Amino acid sequence: MTVSDAPLSAPLNVGFDYTRSTGPVLGRFVNALRERRIEGVRGSDGRVHVPPVEYDPATADPLTEFVPVAAEGVVVSWSWCADPLDGQPLSRPFAWVLVRLDGADTSLLHALDAGSPDNVHIGQRVRVRWADETVGHIRDIAYFLPADAPDTTPTEAPPPVAEREEGAPVSVIITPVHLKYQHSASPEESRYLRGLAEGRMLGQRCPSCGKVYIPPRGACPVDGVPTTDEVELPDTGIVTTFCIVNVPFLGQRIKPPYVAAYILLDGADIAFLHLVLGCAAEDVRMGMRVRANWRPREEWWTSLENISHFEPTGEPDAAYETFAHHL
């Protein structure tokens, strides 16, 4: 395999801010944390749940009897984290622990700053190390410490985000969620991506059923045989199904309304998702003939982003019967 044939690989970072309203149960829990207190809720069987649950696990009835519990407890189970990831409670090695707080009957998952796995054991007494600044979030508990350890180490994490009006209870909590990994494309996908860098649309044909897939797949979903025959397709096709986006969202690059549509290239047997611009959103329709609008050549790289969008060609629409089995 030459360098040019080697599969492409690149880091991929997927992330968003998970935002939720607290409601009466979680709201009471996080607002107590802001005051450096911990509360659970009692179920119909008498057990105290920490963190509190909104509905009884036994009866599914709403739970309303809140119970204060201690900021100390015992380790029920643990696992050592030798190489912490970004965003975790500590940047130095620590233990993930399930802690049953005194007065509770269920366990709370959090971090224990123990220094070494030799310093962690089931049944160990631990206590809360509160964040330097509490805002009404689970991270108001910065981490746990062995019960006899001093509070000499400053907390590391920046204050989490919790939305509230000045003096009012916390009603919304925001938790950043991120996934970072190295993505490697298959050999077929890599050839497809390198083709895009040259302004070419490369697919693969199944030698058994003759179906053409773009982006290509290593094996035909219909027959299960390798798709070994490379096919160059035009950058024209039709809209099969589509959605008009009217609601703005975080990170949106285009002002609504706009159309996200499945484009079936001429000669292909599978559609892919892209933008349709160049006309009013309400004028987009199934069967509309479209052509790729490529970005300037100096901006091309191994990405479908080389195509800015698809736009109408002005040709007559395709008959429904010609694409009905591609929906």
Contacts in CASP RR format, 6 or more apart in sequence:
PFRMAT RR
TARGET T0000
AUTHOR 0000-0000-0000
METHOD contacts of the structure
MODEL  1
MTVSDAPLSAPLNVGFDYTRSTGPVLGRFVNALRERRIEGVRGSDGRVHV
PPVEYDPATADPLTEFVPVAAEGVVVSWSWCADPLDGQPLSRPFAWVLVR
LDGADTSLLHALDAGSPDNVHIGQRVRVRWADETVGHIRDIAYFLPADAP
DTTPTEAPPPVAEREEGAPVSVIITPVHLKYQHSASPEESRYLRGLAEGR
MLGQRCPSCGKVYIPPRGACPVDGVPTTDEVELPDTGIVTTFCIVNVPFL
GQRIKPPYVAAYILLDGADIAFLHLVLGCAAEDVRMGMRVRANWRPREEW
WTSLENISHFEPTGEPDAAYETFAHHL
4 194 0 8 1.000
5 187 0 8 1.000
5 190 0 8 1.000
5 191 0 8 1.000
6 190 0 8 1.000
7 184 0 8 1.000
7 185 0 8 1.000
7 186 0 8 1.000
7 187 0 8 1.000
7 189 0 8 1.000
7 190 0 8 1.000
8 184 0 8 1.000
8 185 0 8 1.000
8 189 0 8 1.000
8 190 0 8 1.000
8 193 0 8 1.000
8 194 0 8 1.000
8 302 0 8 1.000
9 182 0 8 1.000
9 183 0 8 1.000
9 184 0 8 1.000
9 185 0 8 1.000
10 182 0 8 1.000
10 183 0 8 1.000
11 180 0 8 1.000
11 181 0 8 1.000
11 182 0 8 1.000
11 183 0 8 1.000
12 180 0 8 1.000
12 181 0 8 1.000
12 182 0 8 1.000
12 183 0 8 1.000
13 178 0 8 1.000
13 179 0 8 1.000
13 180 0 8 1.000
14 178 0 8 1.000
14 179 0 8 1.000
14 180 0 8 1.000
15 176 0 8 1.000
15 177 0 8 1.000
15 178 0 8 1.000
15 179 0 8 1.000
16 176 0 8 1.000
16 177 0 8 1.000
16 250 0 8 1.000
17 161 0 8 1.000
17 174 0 8 1.000
17 175 0 8 1.000
17 176 0 8 1.000
17 177 0 8 1.000
17 250 0 8 1.000
18 174 0 8 1.000
18 175 0 8 1.000
18 176 0 8 1.000
18 177 0 8 1.000
19 172 0 8 1.000
19 173 0 8 1.000
19 174 0 8 1.000
19 175 0 8 1.000
20 172 0 8 1.000
20 173 0 8 1.000
21 171 0 8 1.000
21 172 0 8 1.000
22 30 0 8 1.000
22 170 0 8 1.000
22 171 0 8 1.000
22 172 0 8 1.000
22 173 0 8 1.000
23 171 0 8 1.000
25 41 0 8 1.000
25 52 0 8 1.000
25 53 0 8 1.000
25 54 0 8 1.000
25 63 0 8 1.000
26 51 0 8 1.000
26 52 0 8 1.000
26 54 0 8 1.000
26 173 0 8 1.000
27 169 0 8 1.000
27 170 0 8 1.000
27 171 0 8 1.000
28 39 0 8 1.000
28 52 0 8 1.000
28 66 0 8 1.000
29 38 0 8 1.000
29 39 0 8 1.000
29 40 0 8 1.000
29 51 0 8 1.000
29 52 0 8 1.000
30 136 0 8 1.000
30 137 0 8 1.000
30 138 0 8 1.000
30 140 0 8 1.000
30 162 0 8 1.000
30 170 0 8 1.000
30 173 0 8 1.000
31 136 0 8 1.000
31 169 0 8 1.000
31 170 0 8 1.000
32 38 0 8 1.000
32 39 0 8 1.000
33 134 0 8 1.000
33 136 0 8 1.000
33 137 0 8 1.000
33 138 0 8 1.000
33 140 0 8 1.000
33 141 0 8 1.000
34 134 0 8 1.000
34 135 0 8 1.000
34 136 0 8 1.000
34 140 0 8 1.000
34 162 0 8 1.000
34 170 0 8 1.000
35 134 0 8 1.000
36 71 0 8 1.000
36 130 0 8 1.000
36 134 0 8 1.000
36 140 0 8 1.000
37 68 0 8 1.000
38 50 0 8 1.000
38 68 0 8 1.000
38 69 0 8 1.000
38 70 0 8 1.000
38 71 0 8 1.000
38 101 0 8 1.000
38 128 0 8 1.000
39 50 0 8 1.000
39 52 0 8 1.000
39 66 0 8 1.000
39 67 0 8 1.000
39 68 0 8 1.000
39 69 0 8 1.000
40 48 0 8 1.000
40 49 0 8 1.000
40 50 0 8 1.000
40 51 0 8 1.000
40 52 0 8 1.000
40 66 0 8 1.000
40 67 0 8 1.000
40 68 0 8 1.000
40 69 0 8 1.000
40 104 0 8 1.000
41 48 0 8 1.000
41 49 0 8 1.000
41 52 0 8 1.000
41 53 0 8 1.000
41 63 0 8 1.000
41 64 0 8 1.000
41 65 0 8 1.000
41 66 0 8 1.000
41 67 0 8 1.000
42 48 0 8 1.000
42 49 0 8 1.000
42 63 0 8 1.000
42 65 0 8 1.000
42 66 0 8 1.000
42 67 0 8 1.000
43 49 0 8 1.000
43 56 0 8 1.000
43 57 0 8 1.000
43 58 0 8 1.000
43 63 0 8 1.000
43 65 0 8 1.000
44 56 0 8 1.000
44 58 0 8 1.000
44 59 0 8 1.000
44 61 0 8 1.000
45 58 0 8 1.000
46 105 0 8 1.000
47 105 0 8 1.000
47 106 0 8 1.000
48 67 0 8 1.000
48 69 0 8 1.000
48 103 0 8 1.000
48 104 0 8 1.000
48 105 0 8 1.000
48 106 0 8 1.000
49 57 0 8 1.000
49 63 0 8 1.000
49 104 0 8 1.000
49 105 0 8 1.000
49 106 0 8 1.000
50 69 0 8 1.000
50 101 0 8 1.000
50 104 0 8 1.000
50 106 0 8 1.000
50 108 0 8 1.000
51 108 0 8 1.000
51 138 0 8 1.000
52 63 0 8 1.000
52 66 0 8 1.000
53 63 0 8 1.000
54 62 0 8 1.000
54 63 0 8 1.000
55 61 0 8 1.000
55 62 0 8 1.000
55 63 0 8 1.000
56 62 0 8 1.000
56 63 0 8 1.000
67 103 0 8 1.000
69 101 0 8 1.000
69 102 0 8 1.000
69 103 0 8 1.000
69 104 0 8 1.000
70 101 0 8 1.000
70 102 0 8 1.000
70 103 0 8 1.000
71 101 0 8 1.000
71 127 0 8 1.000
71 128 0 8 1.000
72 101 0 8 1.000
72 102 0 8 1.000
72 125 0 8 1.000
72 126 0 8 1.000
72 127 0 8 1.000
72 128 0 8 1.000
72 147 0 8 1.000
73 99 0 8 1.000
73 100 0 8 1.000
73 101 0 8 1.000
73 102 0 8 1.000
73 125 0 8 1.000
73 126 0 8 1.000
73 127 0 8 1.000
73 147 0 8 1.000
74 99 0 8 1.000
74 100 0 8 1.000
74 123 0 8 1.000
74 124 0 8 1.000
74 125 0 8 1.000
74 126 0 8 1.000
75 97 0 8 1.000
75 98 0 8 1.000
75 99 0 8 1.000
75 112 0 8 1.000
75 120 0 8 1.000
75 121 0 8 1.000
75 122 0 8 1.000
75 123 0 8 1.000
75 124 0 8 1.000
75 126 0 8 1.000
76 97 0 8 1.000
76 98 0 8 1.000
76 99 0 8 1.000
76 100 0 8 1.000
76 107 0 8 1.000
76 122 0 8 1.000
76 123 0 8 1.000
77 97 0 8 1.000
77 98 0 8 1.000
77 107 0 8 1.000
77 122 0 8 1.000
78 95 0 8 1.000
78 96 0 8 1.000
78 97 0 8 1.000
78 98 0 8 1.000
78 112 0 8 1.000
78 120 0 8 1.000
78 122 0 8 1.000
79 95 0 8 1.000
79 96 0 8 1.000
80 93 0 8 1.000
80 94 0 8 1.000
80 95 0 8 1.000
80 96 0 8 1.000
80 117 0 8 1.000
80 120 0 8 1.000
81 88 0 8 1.000
81 93 0 8 1.000
81 94 0 8 1.000
81 95 0 8 1.000
81 96 0 8 1.000
81 111 0 8 1.000
82 93 0 8 1.000
83 93 0 8 1.000
84 90 0 8 1.000
84 91 0 8 1.000
84 92 0 8 1.000
84 93 0 8 1.000
84 94 0 8 1.000
85 180 0 8 1.000
86 178 0 8 1.000
86 180 0 8 1.000
87 157 0 8 1.000
87 176 0 8 1.000
87 178 0 8 1.000
88 94 0 8 1.000
88 111 0 8 1.000
89 110 0 8 1.000
89 111 0 8 1.000
89 139 0 8 1.000
89 142 0 8 1.000
89 143 0 8 1.000
89 156 0 8 1.000
89 157 0 8 1.000
90 111 0 8 1.000
90 113 0 8 1.000
90 143 0 8 1.000
90 156 0 8 1.000
91 156 0 8 1.000
92 113 0 8 1.000
92 115 0 8 1.000
93 115 0 8 1.000
93 116 0 8 1.000
94 111 0 8 1.000
94 112 0 8 1.000
94 113 0 8 1.000
94 114 0 8 1.000
94 115 0 8 1.000
94 143 0 8 1.000
95 111 0 8 1.000
95 112 0 8 1.000
95 114 0 8 1.000
95 117 0 8 1.000
95 120 0 8 1.000
96 109 0 8 1.000
96 110 0 8 1.000
96 111 0 8 1.000
96 112 0 8 1.000
97 109 0 8 1.000
97 110 0 8 1.000
97 111 0 8 1.000
97 112 0 8 1.000
97 120 0 8 1.000
97 126 0 8 1.000
97 144 0 8 1.000
98 107 0 8 1.000
98 108 0 8 1.000
98 109 0 8 1.000
99 107 0 8 1.000
99 108 0 8 1.000
99 109 0 8 1.000
99 110 0 8 1.000
99 112 0 8 1.000
99 126 0 8 1.000
99 144 0 8 1.000
100 106 0 8 1.000
100 107 0 8 1.000
100 108 0 8 1.000
101 108 0 8 1.000
110 141 0 8 1.000
110 143 0 8 1.000
110 144 0 8 1.000
111 143 0 8 1.000
111 144 0 8 1.000
112 120 0 8 1.000
112 126 0 8 1.000
112 143 0 8 1.000
112 144 0 8 1.000
112 145 0 8 1.000
112 146 0 8 1.000
113 129 0 8 1.000
113 143 0 8 1.000
113 144 0 8 1.000
113 145 0 8 1.000
113 149 0 8 1.000
113 153 0 8 1.000
114 120 0 8 1.000
114 146 0 8 1.000
119 146 0 8 1.000
124 146 0 8 1.000
124 147 0 8 1.000
125 146 0 8 1.000
125 147 0 8 1.000
125 148 0 8 1.000
126 144 0 8 1.000
126 145 0 8 1.000
126 146 0 8 1.000
126 147 0 8 1.000
127 144 0 8 1.000
127 145 0 8 1.000
127 146 0 8 1.000
127 147 0 8 1.000
128 141 0 8 1.000
128 144 0 8 1.000
128 145 0 8 1.000
129 141 0 8 1.000
129 142 0 8 1.000
129 143 0 8 1.000
129 144 0 8 1.000
129 145 0 8 1.000
129 151 0 8 1.000
129 155 0 8 1.000
130 140 0 8 1.000
130 141 0 8 1.000
130 142 0 8 1.000
131 139 0 8 1.000
131 140 0 8 1.000
131 141 0 8 1.000
131 142 0 8 1.000
131 155 0 8 1.000
131 157 0 8 1.000
131 159 0 8 1.000
132 142 0 8 1.000
132 154 0 8 1.000
132 155 0 8 1.000
133 159 0 8 1.000
134 140 0 8 1.000
135 159 0 8 1.000
135 160 0 8 1.000
135 161 0 8 1.000
135 162 0 8 1.000
135 170 0 8 1.000
136 160 0 8 1.000
136 162 0 8 1.000
136 170 0 8 1.000
136 173 0 8 1.000
137 160 0 8 1.000
137 161 0 8 1.000
137 162 0 8 1.000
137 170 0 8 1.000
137 173 0 8 1.000
137 175 0 8 1.000
138 160 0 8 1.000
139 157 0 8 1.000
139 159 0 8 1.000
139 160 0 8 1.000
140 160 0 8 1.000
142 155 0 8 1.000
142 156 0 8 1.000
142 157 0 8 1.000
143 155 0 8 1.000
145 151 0 8 1.000
160 173 0 8 1.000
160 174 0 8 1.000
160 175 0 8 1.000
161 173 0 8 1.000
161 174 0 8 1.000
162 170 0 8 1.000
162 172 0 8 1.000
162 173 0 8 1.000
162 174 0 8 1.000
163 170 0 8 1.000
163 171 0 8 1.000
163 172 0 8 1.000
163 173 0 8 1.000
163 174 0 8 1.000
164 170 0 8 1.000
164 171 0 8 1.000
164 172 0 8 1.000
185 193 0 8 1.000
186 218 0 8 1.000
188 204 0 8 1.000
188 216 0 8 1.000
188 217 0 8 1.000
188 218 0 8 1.000
188 227 0 8 1.000
189 215 0 8 1.000
189 216 0 8 1.000
191 202 0 8 1.000
191 216 0 8 1.000
191 230 0 8 1.000
192 202 0 8 1.000
192 203 0 8 1.000
192 214 0 8 1.000
192 215 0 8 1.000
192 216 0 8 1.000
193 302 0 8 1.000
193 303 0 8 1.000
194 302 0 8 1.000
195 201 0 8 1.000
195 202 0 8 1.000
195 302 0 8 1.000
196 300 0 8 1.000
196 302 0 8 1.000
196 303 0 8 1.000
196 304 0 8 1.000
196 306 0 8 1.000
196 307 0 8 1.000
197 300 0 8 1.000
197 301 0 8 1.000
197 302 0 8 1.000
197 303 0 8 1.000
197 306 0 8 1.000
198 300 0 8 1.000
199 294 0 8 1.000
199 300 0 8 1.000
199 306 0 8 1.000
200 232 0 8 1.000
201 214 0 8 1.000
201 232 0 8 1.000
201 233 0 8 1.000
201 234 0 8 1.000
201 235 0 8 1.000
201 265 0 8 1.000
202 214 0 8 1.000
202 216 0 8 1.000
202 230 0 8 1.000
202 231 0 8 1.000
202 232 0 8 1.000
202 233 0 8 1.000
203 212 0 8 1.000
203 213 0 8 1.000
203 214 0 8 1.000
203 215 0 8 1.000
203 216 0 8 1.000
203 230 0 8 1.000
203 231 0 8 1.000
203 232 0 8 1.000
203 233 0 8 1.000
203 268 0 8 1.000
204 212 0 8 1.000
204 213 0 8 1.000
204 214 0 8 1.000
204 216 0 8 1.000
204 217 0 8 1.000
204 218 0 8 1.000
204 227 0 8 1.000
204 228 0 8 1.000
204 229 0 8 1.000
204 230 0 8 1.000
204 231 0 8 1.000
205 211 0 8 1.000
205 212 0 8 1.000
205 213 0 8 1.000
205 227 0 8 1.000
205 229 0 8 1.000
205 230 0 8 1.000
205 231 0 8 1.000
206 212 0 8 1.000
206 213 0 8 1.000
206 220 0 8 1.000
206 222 0 8 1.000
206 223 0 8 1.000
206 225 0 8 1.000
206 227 0 8 1.000
206 229 0 8 1.000
207 225 0 8 1.000
207 226 0 8 1.000
207 227 0 8 1.000
207 228 0 8 1.000
207 229 0 8 1.000
208 220 0 8 1.000
208 222 0 8 1.000
208 223 0 8 1.000
208 225 0 8 1.000
209 220 0 8 1.000
209 222 0 8 1.000
209 223 0 8 1.000
210 269 0 8 1.000
211 220 0 8 1.000
211 222 0 8 1.000
211 269 0 8 1.000
211 270 0 8 1.000
212 231 0 8 1.000
212 233 0 8 1.000
212 267 0 8 1.000
212 268 0 8 1.000
212 269 0 8 1.000
212 270 0 8 1.000
213 220 0 8 1.000
213 227 0 8 1.000
213 268 0 8 1.000
213 269 0 8 1.000
213 270 0 8 1.000
214 231 0 8 1.000
214 233 0 8 1.000
214 265 0 8 1.000
214 268 0 8 1.000
214 270 0 8 1.000
214 272 0 8 1.000
215 272 0 8 1.000
215 304 0 8 1.000
216 227 0 8 1.000
216 230 0 8 1.000
217 227 0 8 1.000
218 226 0 8 1.000
218 227 0 8 1.000
219 225 0 8 1.000
219 226 0 8 1.000
219 227 0 8 1.000
220 226 0 8 1.000
220 227 0 8 1.000
231 267 0 8 1.000
233 265 0 8 1.000
233 266 0 8 1.000
233 267 0 8 1.000
233 268 0 8 1.000
234 265 0 8 1.000
234 266 0 8 1.000
234 267 0 8 1.000
235 265 0 8 1.000
235 291 0 8 1.000
235 292 0 8 1.000
235 294 0 8 1.000
235 307 0 8 1.000
236 265 0 8 1.000
236 266 0 8 1.000
236 289 0 8 1.000
236 290 0 8 1.000
236 291 0 8 1.000
236 292 0 8 1.000
236 313 0 8 1.000
237 263 0 8 1.000
237 264 0 8 1.000
237 265 0 8 1.000
237 266 0 8 1.000
237 289 0 8 1.000
237 290 0 8 1.000
237 291 0 8 1.000
237 310 0 8 1.000
238 263 0 8 1.000
238 264 0 8 1.000
238 266 0 8 1.000
238 287 0 8 1.000
238 288 0 8 1.000
238 289 0 8 1.000
238 290 0 8 1.000
238 317 0 8 1.000
238 318 0 8 1.000
238 323 0 8 1.000
239 261 0 8 1.000
239 262 0 8 1.000
239 263 0 8 1.000
239 264 0 8 1.000
239 276 0 8 1.000
239 284 0 8 1.000
239 285 0 8 1.000
239 286 0 8 1.000
239 287 0 8 1.000
239 288 0 8 1.000
239 290 0 8 1.000
239 310 0 8 1.000
240 261 0 8 1.000
240 262 0 8 1.000
240 263 0 8 1.000
240 264 0 8 1.000
240 271 0 8 1.000
240 286 0 8 1.000
240 287 0 8 1.000
240 323 0 8 1.000
240 326 0 8 1.000
240 327 0 8 1.000
241 261 0 8 1.000
241 262 0 8 1.000
241 271 0 8 1.000
241 286 0 8 1.000
241 327 0 8 1.000
242 259 0 8 1.000
242 260 0 8 1.000
242 261 0 8 1.000
242 262 0 8 1.000
242 276 0 8 1.000
242 284 0 8 1.000
242 286 0 8 1.000
243 259 0 8 1.000
243 260 0 8 1.000
243 261 0 8 1.000
244 257 0 8 1.000
244 258 0 8 1.000
244 259 0 8 1.000
244 281 0 8 1.000
244 282 0 8 1.000
244 284 0 8 1.000
245 256 0 8 1.000
245 257 0 8 1.000
245 258 0 8 1.000
245 259 0 8 1.000
245 260 0 8 1.000
246 256 0 8 1.000
246 257 0 8 1.000
247 256 0 8 1.000
248 255 0 8 1.000
248 256 0 8 1.000
254 275 0 8 1.000
257 281 0 8 1.000
258 275 0 8 1.000
258 277 0 8 1.000
258 281 0 8 1.000
259 275 0 8 1.000
259 276 0 8 1.000
259 277 0 8 1.000
259 281 0 8 1.000
259 284 0 8 1.000
260 273 0 8 1.000
260 274 0 8 1.000
260 275 0 8 1.000
260 276 0 8 1.000
261 273 0 8 1.000
261 274 0 8 1.000
261 275 0 8 1.000
261 276 0 8 1.000
261 284 0 8 1.000
261 290 0 8 1.000
261 310 0 8 1.000
262 271 0 8 1.000
262 272 0 8 1.000
262 273 0 8 1.000
263 271 0 8 1.000
263 272 0 8 1.000
263 273 0 8 1.000
263 274 0 8 1.000
263 276 0 8 1.000
263 290 0 8 1.000
263 310 0 8 1.000
264 270 0 8 1.000
264 271 0 8 1.000
264 323 0 8 1.000
264 326 0 8 1.000
269 326 0 8 1.000
270 326 0 8 1.000
271 326 0 8 1.000
272 304 0 8 1.000
274 304 0 8 1.000
274 307 0 8 1.000
274 309 0 8 1.000
274 310 0 8 1.000
275 308 0 8 1.000
275 309 0 8 1.000
275 310 0 8 1.000
276 284 0 8 1.000
276 288 0 8 1.000
276 290 0 8 1.000
276 309 0 8 1.000
276 310 0 8 1.000
276 311 0 8 1.000
276 312 0 8 1.000
277 293 0 8 1.000
277 308 0 8 1.000
277 309 0 8 1.000
277 310 0 8 1.000
277 311 0 8 1.000
278 309 0 8 1.000
278 311 0 8 1.000
278 312 0 8 1.000
279 311 0 8 1.000
279 312 0 8 1.000
283 312 0 8 1.000
285 317 0 8 1.000
286 320 0 8 1.000
286 323 0 8 1.000
287 317 0 8 1.000
287 318 0 8 1.000
287 320 0 8 1.000
287 323 0 8 1.000
288 312 0 8 1.000
288 317 0 8 1.000
289 312 0 8 1.000
289 313 0 8 1.000
289 314 0 8 1.000
289 315 0 8 1.000
289 316 0 8 1.000
289 317 0 8 1.000
289 318 0 8 1.000
290 310 0 8 1.000
290 311 0 8 1.000
290 312 0 8 1.000
290 313 0 8 1.000
291 310 0 8 1.000
291 311 0 8 1.000
291 312 0 8 1.000
291 313 0 8 1.000
292 307 0 8 1.000
292 310 0 8 1.000
293 307 0 8 1.000
293 308 0 8 1.000
293 309 0 8 1.000
293 310 0 8 1.000
293 311 0 8 1.000
294 300 0 8 1.000
294 306 0 8 1.000
294 307 0 8 1.000
294 308 0 8 1.000
295 305 0 8 1.000
295 306 0 8 1.000
295 307 0 8 1.000
295 308 0 8 1.000
299 306 0 8 1.000
300 306 0 8 1.000
END
